[in-house]
């Protein structure tokens, strides 16, 4: 198969989001061809360059979301009228409250895409005064959402600017074939979006114009991320007002619902993300949970070796930031020390940005207050039972050694998506104590202890119970390692996506040429329905398939024949193709 992999702010750029699992997926499916379509999120990504790509990657096409020059497209009177109608319908669907506006939003979105295709772009029109005035009319119209009715000019400009950036994929030249006949999204067998939202928008257009099936993978639900970031303290003042938040939430909600509606399959990374997707309109029948694949090999030595860690040591590993709630962990450890005087706590990790640096300083101060250094004599140096370290030091040169440094691994977060650190501890065969947030319970599955978040007493009791029972620690650690090796490896992730690719393509109509260069038939080129007579088949030997119709079979072939699909002068703008019945030998059947 030929897969169009769609990313935003990630693969194939160095250090991008979702880059690691995308690279492992592409390398693990060497039998397929991949074309990468990447939307960059900032100049730093393009300056950092791309990772080394495997040979199965055919070509890479990139486009920036953070900037866009004038496209130089001038609209005539008819084109301006089309734009005003479509854009007006789009923003009206955002301002009206009922969810029944989904079809109105989708029709307006595809209308803008068709206009961009006909005229060569939308950038200038989306930045025009007419776009802002259309948004203002929609906000002032009867029945508009209450927060939007009093939107001021700066707020309207902020929303219009956000919509222009989000709709830039509509103006890209990724959909039609190049001069050499390749490199277009309209000619791939399957589009796989590595995230929802804007990242899936090119796949949505390929689905609409060329019937290319769409697969959407979300290890973090983009709509949830937008909700969490919309009220962030560092957000611009105009972007944090109720009117702007309401309009942008409506846009991303409508876009997510349309992506879920048109996708052939949606693959959340855990049940927590799955519940979000169902709440946002995803059909439960389309959902397939695929856990992230992680490299277990680098933890094999620690996981297979006997446990030699200090039996009185707790270890915490991760990025230091307020969401990790190290304050509760320190207060819980103070309770543990009352019953286990020999207990020690090792906090291993680097701060995440300036906020994390300040939080680390606060935690150090709290640790010094809770556990003043106590010396055994007047000439001895006191020893604090809490240590703050970073990976790369002499005692913890690597991540595996960090998890092996303690008898029990603790996770004290108040906010968590998929707990990667918890899975790494499970690969190392460590017993764990975690807070019940995000997908923690789903990941642990009974192989560790789970307590409520922000509850130092419960956290202390669970940690103390494991510190006092080495046999229970060993049993839980072995069970955790077995569970991680079964569910969370790269191999299971690649195998799951391979099966989903085959499932999607096998259920889709034949598209494009179905013979390889050597003349061998390509898999799934002839749907099973073409072998059976029925109302869906015609009597002619040659028919033309409409882009979204059911005329993609050429009638019931007789014994000794197969269906060969040939391009009618290449893929046209509307994706039409021809189907011809030709005799073949018995071996070819």
C-alpha positions as a printed Julia matrix, in Angstrom:
589×3 Matrix{Float64}:
   0.0     0.0     0.0
   0.96    3.63   -0.36
   0.27    5.55    2.86
   0.02    9.33    3.16
   1.21   10.09    6.72
  -0.08   13.46    7.97
   1.64   15.21   10.87
   1.53   18.6    12.58
   4.53   19.89   14.5
   6.17   16.46   14.56
   7.64   13.82   12.28
   9.88   14.06   10.29
  11.29   17.09   12.11
  13.92   16.52   14.8
  12.34   16.62   18.26
   8.77   17.04   17.05
   5.67   15.78   18.82
   4.75   12.17   17.99
   7.99   11.9    16.01
   9.25    8.81   17.79
   6.21    6.59   17.29
   5.76    7.74   13.69
   9.38    6.86   12.91
   9.0     3.43   14.51
   5.77    2.85   12.59
   7.32    3.75    9.22
  10.42    1.64    9.87
   8.36   -1.29   11.13
   6.19   -1.43    7.98
   8.87   -1.77    5.35
   6.49   -3.61    3.01
   4.49   -0.39    2.46
   5.38    2.94    0.87
   5.01    6.18    2.82
   4.65    9.77    1.69
   5.04   12.29    4.52
   2.92   15.46    4.6
   4.09   17.61    7.5
   2.77   20.89    8.89
   5.49   22.7    10.86
   4.55   24.65   13.98
   7.46   27.08   14.15
  10.73   28.23   12.57
  12.77   26.26   15.11
  11.5    23.01   13.63
  12.49   23.84   10.09
  15.89   25.08   11.27
  16.53   21.85   13.19
  16.03   19.76   10.06
  14.59   16.28    9.6
  15.51   12.89   10.98
  17.1    10.25    8.76
  14.3     8.64    6.79
  14.09    4.96    5.82
  14.01    3.94    2.14
  10.27    3.21    2.15
   9.57    6.96    2.44
   8.9     8.13   -1.1
   8.79   11.89   -0.63
   8.31   14.53    2.04
   6.17   17.61    1.55
   6.09   20.32    4.21
   4.15   23.52    4.81
   4.37   26.05    7.66
   1.38   26.76    9.86
   3.17   29.57   11.68
   3.53   31.84    8.66
   2.05   32.28    5.2
   2.92   34.77    2.5
   0.4    36.41    0.25
  -0.72   33.99   -2.42
  -1.23   36.76   -4.98
  -4.67   35.41   -5.87
  -7.15   38.09   -6.9
 -10.81   37.13   -6.78
 -13.3    38.28   -9.35
 -16.85   39.24   -8.47
 -18.19   35.7    -8.68
 -15.35   34.25   -6.6
 -15.79   36.93   -3.93
 -19.48   36.12   -3.75
 -18.69   32.41   -3.32
 -16.19   33.18   -0.58
 -18.57   35.46    1.29
 -21.3    32.82    1.17
 -19.09   29.93    2.32
 -17.18   31.85    4.96
 -20.4    33.41    6.23
 -21.94   29.95    6.6
 -18.82   28.7     8.4
 -18.74   31.44   11.03
 -22.52   31.32   11.44
 -22.2    27.62   12.29
 -19.66   28.63   14.97
 -21.84   31.31   16.52
 -25.0    29.21   16.67
 -25.21   26.97   19.69
 -27.02   23.78   18.6
 -24.91   20.83   17.55
 -27.16   20.47   14.49
 -24.87   23.02   12.83
 -22.41   20.19   12.04
 -23.68   19.72    8.46
 -23.71   23.47    7.9
 -20.1    23.69    9.07
 -19.02   20.77    6.88
 -20.7    22.13    3.76
 -19.1    25.53    4.28
 -15.68   23.95    4.89
 -15.8    21.91    1.7
 -17.15   24.92   -0.19
 -14.08   26.91    0.84
 -11.86   23.99   -0.18
 -13.45   23.87   -3.64
 -13.02   27.63   -3.99
  -9.33   27.37   -3.06
  -8.94   24.58   -5.6
 -10.61   26.58   -8.36
  -8.97   29.94   -7.65
  -5.55   28.88   -6.37
  -5.75   29.84   -2.69
  -7.61   31.41    0.21
  -4.92   33.25    2.18
  -5.74   36.73    0.91
  -9.48   36.26    1.24
  -9.23   34.92    4.81
  -7.16   37.97    5.76
  -9.5    40.44    4.11
 -11.79   42.94    5.75
 -14.75   41.05    4.31
 -13.86   38.0     6.43
 -13.83   40.09    9.61
 -17.14   41.74    8.71
 -18.73   38.33    8.04
 -17.57   37.2    11.46
 -18.99   40.34   13.05
 -22.38   39.82   11.38
 -22.51   36.22   12.61
 -21.72   37.32   16.19
 -24.43   40.02   16.13
 -27.09   37.82   14.5
 -30.14   36.68   16.52
 -29.55   33.35   18.19
 -25.77   33.72   18.42
 -24.0    32.41   21.5
 -24.24   34.88   24.36
 -20.45   35.29   24.87
 -19.99   36.19   21.18
 -22.61   38.94   20.99
 -20.4    41.57   22.57
 -17.19   40.64   20.71
 -15.04   43.72   20.12
 -12.8    44.46   17.15
  -9.57   43.09   18.73
 -11.4    39.87   19.58
 -12.81   39.55   16.06
  -9.35   40.1    14.61
  -7.88   37.44   16.93
 -10.51   34.89   15.88
 -10.14   35.73   12.17
  -6.36   35.34   12.45
  -6.73   31.95   14.16
  -9.18   30.73   11.51
  -6.85   31.86    8.73
  -3.98   29.83   10.21
  -6.16   26.8    10.88
  -7.57   26.81    7.33
  -4.22   27.12    5.54
  -4.23   23.42    4.56
  -7.18   24.24    2.25
  -4.84   26.3     0.05
  -2.04   23.72   -0.22
  -1.13   22.03   -3.5
  -0.89   18.61   -1.91
  -4.0    17.09   -3.45
  -3.48   17.14   -7.21
  -0.82   15.08   -8.98
   2.52   16.69   -9.79
   3.87   17.07  -13.3
   5.48   13.63  -12.98
   2.14   12.12  -11.96
   3.01   11.4    -8.34
   3.2    12.89   -4.89
  -0.47   13.77   -4.45
  -2.69   12.89   -1.53
  -5.44   12.1    -3.97
  -3.46    9.13   -5.3
  -2.49    7.35   -2.07
  -4.29    4.24   -0.85
  -4.79    5.52    2.7
  -4.3     8.73    4.69
  -3.07    8.26    8.25
  -3.27   11.41   10.4
  -0.95   11.28   13.42
  -3.25   13.69   15.28
  -6.74   15.12   15.03
  -7.75   18.69   14.35
  -5.8    20.7    11.78
  -3.35   17.83   11.2
  -6.2    15.69    9.83
  -7.61   18.46    7.61
  -5.58   17.44    4.5
  -6.84   13.88    4.92
 -10.37   15.2     5.25
 -10.07   16.94    1.88
  -8.53   13.86    0.25
 -11.49   11.89    1.57
 -13.96   14.44    0.22
 -12.48   14.95   -3.24
 -10.93   11.54   -4.02
 -12.53    9.05   -1.6
  -9.19    8.27    0.03
  -9.94    6.48    3.33
  -8.79    8.31    6.47
  -7.31    6.85    9.65
  -6.92    9.2    12.64
  -4.65    8.39   15.58
  -4.82   10.46   18.75
  -2.52    9.71   21.66
  -3.54   13.07   23.06
  -6.95   14.48   22.06
  -6.31   17.82   20.34
  -9.67   19.21   21.38
  -8.89   18.5    25.03
  -5.5    20.18   24.61
  -7.21   23.25   23.15
  -9.61   23.42   26.09
  -6.75   23.19   28.59
  -4.59   25.8    26.82
  -7.32   28.34   26.04
  -7.29   29.73   29.56
  -3.54   29.47   30.14
  -1.91   32.38   32.01
   0.56   33.02   29.17
  -2.18   33.27   26.52
  -2.54   36.69   24.81
  -5.1    38.94   26.48
  -7.34   39.11   23.39
  -7.26   35.31   23.03
  -8.35   34.68   26.61
 -11.65   36.58   26.55
 -14.96   34.65   26.72
 -15.93   35.59   23.15
 -12.67   34.31   21.64
 -12.68   31.14   23.72
 -16.29   30.37   22.76
 -15.68   30.87   19.02
 -12.43   28.9    18.9
 -13.89   26.1    21.01
 -16.82   25.9    18.59
 -14.48   25.77   15.58
 -12.25   23.03   16.98
 -15.28   21.11   18.25
 -17.0    21.22   14.83
 -13.75   20.26   13.07
 -13.15   17.32   15.44
 -16.69   16.08   14.93
 -16.33   16.21   11.13
 -12.97   14.42   11.25
 -14.44   11.66   13.41
 -17.48   11.4    11.14
 -15.46   11.0     7.93
 -12.67    8.81    9.31
 -12.81    5.12    8.45
 -11.17    4.3    11.8
 -10.14    6.33   14.85
  -7.4     4.9    17.06
  -7.14    6.4    20.55
  -4.1     5.55   22.63
  -6.04    4.65   25.76
  -9.54    4.52   27.25
  -9.17    8.06   28.64
  -8.7     9.45   25.11
 -11.43    7.15   23.82
 -13.99    8.62   26.22
 -13.07   12.12   25.03
 -13.53   11.08   21.4
 -16.91    9.5    22.06
 -17.99   12.64   23.9
 -16.92   14.73   20.89
 -18.99   12.7    18.44
 -16.85    9.72   17.4
 -18.79    6.61   16.45
 -17.97    3.82   18.9
 -17.96    1.28   16.06
 -15.03    3.1    14.41
 -12.82    3.21   17.52
  -9.87    0.84   17.91
  -7.6     1.36   20.92
  -3.91    1.05   19.98
  -1.49    1.57   22.85
   1.72    3.53   22.18
   4.68    1.34   21.34
   7.78    1.79   23.5
  11.29    0.39   23.2
  11.61   -2.33   25.83
  15.14   -3.35   24.85
  16.89   -0.58   26.79
  15.2    -1.76   30.0
  15.86   -5.48   29.42
  19.05   -5.67   31.5
  17.39   -4.12   34.56
  14.16   -6.09   34.12
  15.91   -9.46   33.8
  18.5    -8.88   36.53
  17.88   -9.67   40.21
  16.61   -6.76   42.29
  19.65   -5.25   44.04
  18.12   -1.87   44.93
  18.03   -0.56   48.47
  14.79   -2.05   49.93
  14.08    1.17   51.81
  14.31    3.58   48.85
  11.45    5.19   46.94
  12.21    6.7    43.53
  10.33    9.26   41.46
  11.37    9.81   37.8
  10.03   12.44   35.41
   9.95   16.12   34.48
   9.72   18.46   37.45
   6.62   20.64   37.05
   3.58   21.56   39.17
   1.35   18.91   37.53
   3.56   16.19   39.05
   2.57   17.32   42.59
   5.9    16.65   44.29
   4.63   18.68   47.24
   2.13   15.94   48.11
   4.86   13.34   47.64
   7.15   15.13   50.1
   4.38   15.39   52.7
   3.59   11.69   52.17
   7.26   10.83   52.65
   7.27   12.71   55.94
   4.56   10.3    57.15
   6.55    7.31   55.86
   9.65    8.43   57.8
   7.68    8.37   61.03
   7.22    4.59   60.67
  10.25    3.75   58.51
  13.22    5.85   59.73
  15.56    4.24   57.18
  13.38    5.21   54.2
  14.88    7.43   51.51
  13.35    9.31   48.57
  15.22    9.98   45.32
  13.64   12.53   42.99
  15.28   12.13   39.57
  14.44   14.54   36.77
  15.1    17.91   35.2
  12.79   20.94   35.49
  10.47   21.7    32.55
  11.08   25.35   31.62
  11.14   28.4    33.92
   7.98   27.29   35.71
   9.52   23.91   36.43
  12.72   25.56   37.65
  10.77   27.68   40.14
   8.78   24.64   41.27
  11.99   22.67   41.8
  13.32   25.44   44.02
  10.1    25.38   46.04
  10.36   21.6    46.48
  13.98   21.84   47.63
  13.0    24.41   50.22
  10.1    22.27   51.43
  12.34   19.2    51.69
  14.87   21.15   53.76
  12.09   22.26   56.13
  10.49   18.82   56.48
  13.77   16.89   56.81
  16.51   19.02   58.45
  19.93   17.43   58.13
  20.69   15.34   61.21
  24.3    14.44   62.01
  25.25   11.48   64.17
  27.9    13.5    66.01
  29.39   17.01   66.27
  32.05   16.23   63.66
  29.76   14.52   61.09
  27.91   15.97   58.15
  24.15   15.65   58.2
  22.35   13.59   55.59
  18.98   14.56   54.14
  16.8    11.54   53.26
  15.49   13.35   50.15
  17.82   13.84   47.17
  17.24   15.76   43.94
  19.16   14.37   40.97
  19.23   14.44   37.19
  19.8    11.6    34.76
  23.37   11.56   33.51
  25.1    11.71   36.88
  27.5     9.05   38.19
  24.78    7.16   40.1
  22.07    7.39   37.42
  23.8     7.43   34.01
  20.65    6.34   32.18
  16.9     6.02   32.49
  17.0     2.31   33.3
  19.45    2.91   36.15
  17.15    5.61   37.52
  14.24    3.17   37.86
  16.57    0.51   39.28
  17.69    2.9    42.03
  14.66    2.21   44.22
  12.53   -0.66   45.45
   9.27    1.2    44.69
   8.56    3.7    41.89
   6.08    6.45   42.74
   3.88    8.57   40.45
   2.16   11.45   42.27
   0.69   13.44   39.34
  -2.59   15.34   39.44
  -2.79   15.55   35.61
  -1.57   12.8    33.32
  -2.42   11.52   29.86
  -0.69    8.25   29.01
   1.87    7.64   31.81
   5.01    6.82   29.85
   7.18    6.8    32.98
   4.92    4.24   34.58
   5.3     1.89   31.61
   9.09    2.31   31.75
   9.03    1.33   35.44
   6.95   -1.72   34.52
   9.52   -2.72   31.87
  12.12   -2.61   34.66
  10.03   -4.97   36.82
   9.4    -2.44   39.57
   6.42   -2.33   41.92
   4.61    1.01   41.59
   2.36    3.32   43.58
   0.4     5.78   41.41
  -2.36    8.34   41.64
  -5.64    7.66   39.85
  -5.35   10.15   36.97
  -5.51    9.84   33.18
  -4.89    6.33   31.89
  -3.02    5.12   35.0
  -5.54    2.45   36.05
  -5.78    1.16   32.48
  -1.99    0.89   32.21
  -1.44   -0.68   35.63
  -4.24   -3.21   35.3
  -3.9    -4.58   38.84
  -0.09   -4.86   38.86
   0.43   -1.89   41.19
  -1.22    0.18   43.89
  -3.39    3.17   42.95
  -4.46    5.95   45.33
  -6.49    9.16   44.92
  -4.56   12.26   43.79
  -3.66   15.03   46.29
  -3.95   12.57   49.18
  -0.58   12.35   51.04
  -1.98   10.0    53.69
  -3.17    7.4    51.16
   0.09    7.72   49.22
   2.13    7.19   52.38
   0.13    4.12   53.42
   0.51    2.47   49.99
   4.26    3.14   49.81
   4.78    1.95   53.37
   2.87   -1.27   52.68
   5.19   -2.15   49.78
   8.37   -1.15   51.62
   7.46   -3.56   54.44
   6.59   -6.5    52.14
   9.43   -7.52   49.78
   7.6   -10.63   48.53
   4.6    -8.56   47.45
   6.93   -6.1    45.7
   8.52   -8.94   43.75
   5.16  -10.39   42.69
   3.81   -7.02   41.55
   7.04   -6.16   39.73
   7.06   -9.43   37.79
   3.39   -9.06   36.86
   3.95   -5.45   35.77
   6.85   -6.42   33.52
   4.85   -9.21   31.89
   1.93   -6.85   31.26
   4.15   -4.15   29.74
   5.87   -6.63   27.42
   2.48   -7.88   26.25
   0.74   -4.54   25.61
   3.15   -1.65   25.25
   5.98   -2.69   22.92
   6.82   -1.3    19.5
   6.09   -4.65   17.91
   2.48   -4.79   19.11
   1.93   -1.19   18.01
   3.24   -1.8    14.48
   1.31   -5.06   14.15
  -1.91   -3.38   15.26
  -1.6    -0.61   12.67
  -0.69   -3.1     9.97
  -3.92   -4.98   10.64
  -5.95   -1.75   10.64
  -4.41   -0.68    7.32
  -5.43   -4.0     5.74
  -8.88   -3.81    7.27
  -9.54   -0.29    5.94
  -8.22   -0.87    2.43
 -10.0    -4.2     2.08
 -13.33   -2.47    2.74
 -12.8     0.42    0.32
 -13.61    0.58   -3.39
 -10.81    0.06   -5.89
  -9.06    3.27   -6.92
  -6.43    3.93   -9.56
  -4.38    1.32  -11.45
  -4.42   -2.08   -9.82
  -1.51   -3.7   -11.66
   2.02   -3.39  -10.34
   4.94   -2.53  -12.64
   5.55   -6.22  -13.28
   1.92   -6.85  -14.17
   0.9    -8.57  -10.95
  -2.46   -7.62   -9.41
  -2.31   -5.42   -6.33
  -4.1    -6.62   -3.17
  -7.66   -5.46   -2.59
  -7.86   -3.91   -6.06
 -11.11   -5.8    -6.76
 -13.73   -5.64   -4.0
 -15.47   -8.88   -3.12
 -18.83   -7.48   -4.3
 -17.52   -7.38   -7.88
 -17.48  -11.2    -7.93
 -21.2   -11.5    -7.22
 -24.18  -10.49   -9.35
 -26.55   -8.03   -7.73
 -28.2    -4.65   -7.92
 -24.89   -2.84   -7.27
 -23.4    -4.07  -10.59
 -24.2    -3.05  -14.11
 -24.2    -5.02  -17.37
 -21.7    -2.99  -19.34
 -18.13   -4.12  -19.83
 -16.86   -0.62  -19.14
 -18.29    1.95  -16.76
 -17.17    5.23  -15.25
 -17.08    5.59  -11.46
 -18.34    8.75   -9.86
 -16.07   10.08   -7.13
 -18.44    9.25   -4.26
 -20.95    6.96   -5.94
 -21.34    3.19   -6.0
 -20.47    2.68   -9.64
 -17.02    1.34   -9.01
 -17.72   -2.2   -10.25
 -18.02   -3.18  -13.86
 -20.61   -5.92  -13.52
 -20.29   -9.56  -12.55
 -17.28  -11.01  -14.38
 -17.62  -14.45  -15.84
 -15.36  -17.36  -14.87
 -11.9   -16.87  -16.19
 -12.01  -13.07  -16.04
 -10.88  -10.48  -13.53
 -11.4    -6.77  -13.27
  -8.56   -4.52  -14.32
  -8.87   -0.88  -13.37
  -7.07    1.56  -15.61
  -6.81    5.26  -15.21
  -8.91    7.21  -17.72
  -6.24    9.6   -18.84
  -4.92    9.74  -15.26
  -6.78   10.79  -12.13
  -8.97   13.71  -13.02
  -9.82   16.62  -10.79
 -12.86   14.75   -9.53
 -11.15   11.37   -9.17
 -12.96    9.5   -11.98
 -11.58    6.2   -13.22
 -12.52    3.43  -15.63
 -13.12   -0.25  -14.95
 -12.55   -2.81  -17.72
 -13.05   -6.58  -17.67
 -10.17   -8.52  -19.24
  -9.56  -12.28  -19.49
  -6.76  -13.75  -17.43
  -5.33  -17.18  -16.89
  -6.43  -19.59  -14.2
  -3.21  -18.99  -12.26
  -3.86  -15.26  -12.06
  -7.21  -15.89  -10.33
